[in-house]
Amino acid sequence: MKIPPETVQQWASVLSVQLRDITIKYSGSLLLQKKLKDVEPIVKIVELDGMDLVKDFSEDIERMLGSKMKSVKRLAESAEDADLYHDFNATMQFDYYNSMLINSGDEDGNFAPLGGDFPLEENEHFNQLLVNVQQSDIQVPTNVYNRDPNILNAIYNSEALNDVFINNFQKDPTLTWQYFGSSTGFFRIYPGIKWTPDANGVAAYDCRNRNWWVMYIQAATSPKDIIIMVDISGSMKGLKMTIAKHTINTILDTLGENDFVNIIAYTDYVRYVEPCFRGTLVQADLDNREHFKTLVDGLHVKGEAKINKAMKEAFKVLNLVCGSMCNQAIMLITDGAMEDYEEVFKEFNWPDRRVRVFTYLIGREMTFAQNTKWIACNNKGYYTHISTLADVQENVMEYLHVLSRPMVINHDHDIIWTEAYMDTVAQSLLLMTSVAMPVFSKKKETLSHGILLGVVGTDIPLLELMKLAPRYMLGVHGYAFLVTNNGYILAHPDLRPLYKDGRKLKPKPNYNSVDLAEVEWEDTDELLRTAMVRGETGRMSLNVRASLDKAVSQQKYNTYITSGILHLDFGMVLTKGHGQYMVMGNVSVEEGLHDLMSPDLSISSETYCELDIDPHHRKYSQLQAATRYLLGKEPDLECDERLLQQTLFDAVVTAPLEAYWNALMLNEPDGVMEGVETAFLGTRSGLTRLFRYAGKFLTPSDKDNLFTVDHFPLWYRLAVENPPGKFYYYSVNDKGAELCVCVCVRACACCRISLFDYQAMCRSGHHHANAARPLLSVRPPHKQKKLEAQQPCDTAYPGFLYDDSIREANSLIKCGRCQKMFVVQYVPESNLVLVVTQADCDCSRQYEHNATVKCNRMKSQKVRRRPESCHAYHPKVTNLP
């Protein structure tokens, strides 16, 4: 059957007229244009300078971070002073508030030991959790005896932090969690909370292994290059191998993105557990650490152990490869060392002993204990004996004290900032960063031993940092972002740290090791990434293809402006044609507030006023706070006057729409216009007017279509691309949108481009230990009897650039044994094309797997900025074990 193109053209013209008439009538656009004409005398165009904006935003962020650093320094000083004047008491009896036991007791109403009455109140500032802002409490993991004298003495000392916690919070009410993590294993947290055990009723949380407690190592030691050597000879079978694997995983958990690592498994030959990483060191980011754990789990025992070859290989890598360029260490995990290995150390490590060797003797046998201890003590390391799985945690952590000694003796308090992590205390799935500082013993008699007491720190929600670079200042396609010294993203509108597993949102396994180059992937030469990692201030421009509506893309010309802030790197994007100018208008407060109270109007979650500075203000909504500030009832509120003025102006200019939409409804039969459900309007200030004729629209779950702190609604971003008088239509129904995309592929292959997603989660039934995760093409959903677990993957997917030069086209598509005709016709004054095609020939197909090797990407050494300090040596620790 032939489809007449002239008929399709006629249909498109009729559709255009119908859509235009309905849109003009119900949007009220003509009325709005008239109102804008009326207020022209009070309107001014303000030009924004990107460099000035970055300077202002950077100073605000640095001021906020500086305040947190001061709080942490006060905690460290207090903790060290308390220890200095305390004499250890081996028979100490001391009751404290154990967060697992507070407010719990027996049937007679008697409180549990270490429990007691601990008042808790819901607190909005702490995510509506029940907390005690007058007292901190203690969490002790189940594997640590809560009455141990070392624990009791350390907890008693840390009582001094209570007053500092409270004073810090009073000085800076924007502080969130403050804490002290002790080297003995307990965790003091403020404000005090009731700790929730895991599903088995166990307090498995050990602060020394918390995500930020990579901070336990980072704050106490300088960056390090680690080679883990594991004996996989036949004698290591059974429980020994299980303990060895657990030891490796525990070591990996102590490493962070400033560290470098590799793992060698040895018998009578040397084998890298990841052949891709042969002869090199890779960054110990989350991706690589988890990859190593998977490979270690697959190790099997065989043959006879020959340590010399493996030890030589480890020294060669450490001598030749540039990793952290600071501490270097070999971790030897074995059930015995029988060879004459002294010659290896003479050749590669003596007399300087630049590489420390830590040894872990596995199993109950002590036959080779002396040999294993000799290796460690003659190479500035530490020897431990691990006979059970329960011994692993404490013994692995011993290497920390050795590596921390130079820093402790010098009394160098390096402040460190963590990679992004989820708020596990509040279980809010909010991204956080932490600022932390080590706490040392200042007692003269133990100074040369370099005793680490623990780490103090506080959490900073990254969303709060990004509020200091408000969205409305950057324009509809503009945004701000933060990266670490290693180029990993802390905050970016395209960072997607969560994925949906069934009905639950979960953090992706690699959510905090997403590189800037994986989001700004059109920066193919990594010029932007390099400038940011080096902390440079400047600007550069890139042509980018921005994915707006799933597979629908637009070409953008972005200007990137960068600046270093303390340990972080701040970037801002302004898109050509948007954001360079702001329309500002002066209206009276009375007139603006009157129109702001209209029932059809709402304002976004933008920060119009800062409500956290004074706890008294937390009870207000943003609208309530703004109103009280403008009326002079709360002059102490800190509000964004420019944003408030713009919001008042938008409220006044758009006010006639409410009466207009009401009148339309009253004039229609039954008060409803067939086919029109909602009329709505949005402005740059985050103001929304919405009038429902029927149905529901813009529900809270529809985040893409709402104004939020970090982005404009999708419909707003799409609409601003059109010139006045041209309408933009898009489907809010996913199935409809997918149909349009599908038609576009068949109508105009030239509009199709490839886009990439390096944060995808894929289902795969196959796992290859030594292969990279596959680059997967997106496949349409299909029924499965059982869904495989999702894992991080890289995907390529089709995107579509709209080419408005194509007005009409028709052709044939061959689909296997059949073919179908299609006709495409542009719908005037819109972004639509009308497609008519035959339905008797199925052209659907699936994109197949396209596996690629991830090896090069995982081991690539991207530009990074190394931490400024390195504490790898002190003469007083030369002869200490």
GITA-V392648 format. One record per run of one state. SS is the DSSP state (hx for helix, st for strand, lp for the rest). FROM is the first residue (numbers start at 1). LEN is the number of residues. If there is no record, write none. Layout:
ss: [SS & SS]
from: [FROM & FROM]
len: [LEN & LEN]
This chain:
ss: [lp & hx & lp & hx & lp & hx & st & lp & hx & lp & st & lp & st & lp & st & lp & st & hx & lp & st & lp & st & lp & hx & lp & hx & lp & st & lp & st & lp & st & lp & hx & lp & hx & lp & st & lp & hx & lp & hx & lp & st & lp & st & lp & hx & lp & st & lp & hx & lp & hx & lp & st & lp & hx & lp & st & lp & hx & lp & st & lp & hx & lp & st & lp & st & lp & st & lp & hx & lp & st & hx & lp & hx & lp & st & lp & st & lp & st & lp & st & lp & st & hx & lp & hx & lp & st & lp & st & lp & st & lp & st & lp & st & lp & hx & lp & st & lp & st & lp & hx & lp & hx & lp & st & lp & hx & lp & hx & lp & hx & lp & st & lp & st & lp & hx & lp & hx & lp & hx & lp & hx & st & lp & st & lp & st & lp & st & lp & st & lp & st & lp & hx & lp & hx & lp]
from: [1 & 5 & 28 & 29 & 39 & 40 & 43 & 48 & 50 & 85 & 98 & 99 & 105 & 106 & 111 & 112 & 121 & 124 & 127 & 129 & 133 & 137 & 140 & 149 & 159 & 161 & 172 & 178 & 183 & 187 & 191 & 192 & 194 & 207 & 210 & 211 & 221 & 224 & 232 & 234 & 237 & 239 & 254 & 260 & 267 & 270 & 273 & 275 & 278 & 282 & 284 & 286 & 298 & 307 & 321 & 327 & 335 & 342 & 349 & 356 & 363 & 369 & 378 & 383 & 387 & 389 & 411 & 415 & 418 & 421 & 423 & 431 & 441 & 444 & 450 & 452 & 462 & 467 & 471 & 474 & 479 & 484 & 488 & 492 & 498 & 502 & 504 & 508 & 515 & 516 & 520 & 527 & 534 & 538 & 550 & 552 & 566 & 568 & 576 & 578 & 579 & 581 & 586 & 589 & 597 & 601 & 604 & 609 & 611 & 615 & 620 & 622 & 631 & 638 & 640 & 641 & 655 & 656 & 668 & 669 & 672 & 678 & 683 & 687 & 693 & 703 & 706 & 714 & 720 & 734 & 748 & 749 & 752 & 764 & 775 & 778 & 790 & 802 & 808 & 816 & 818 & 827 & 833 & 838 & 855 & 860 & 875 & 878]
len: [4 & 23 & 1 & 10 & 1 & 3 & 5 & 2 & 35 & 13 & 1 & 6 & 1 & 5 & 1 & 9 & 3 & 3 & 2 & 4 & 4 & 3 & 9 & 10 & 2 & 11 & 6 & 5 & 4 & 4 & 1 & 2 & 13 & 3 & 1 & 10 & 3 & 8 & 2 & 3 & 2 & 15 & 6 & 7 & 3 & 3 & 2 & 3 & 4 & 2 & 2 & 12 & 9 & 14 & 6 & 8 & 7 & 7 & 7 & 7 & 6 & 9 & 5 & 4 & 2 & 22 & 4 & 3 & 3 & 2 & 8 & 10 & 3 & 6 & 2 & 10 & 5 & 4 & 3 & 5 & 5 & 4 & 4 & 6 & 4 & 2 & 4 & 7 & 1 & 4 & 7 & 7 & 4 & 12 & 2 & 14 & 2 & 8 & 2 & 1 & 2 & 5 & 3 & 8 & 4 & 3 & 5 & 2 & 4 & 5 & 2 & 9 & 7 & 2 & 1 & 14 & 1 & 12 & 1 & 3 & 6 & 5 & 4 & 6 & 10 & 3 & 8 & 6 & 14 & 14 & 1 & 3 & 12 & 11 & 3 & 12 & 12 & 6 & 8 & 2 & 9 & 6 & 5 & 17 & 5 & 15 & 3 & 4]
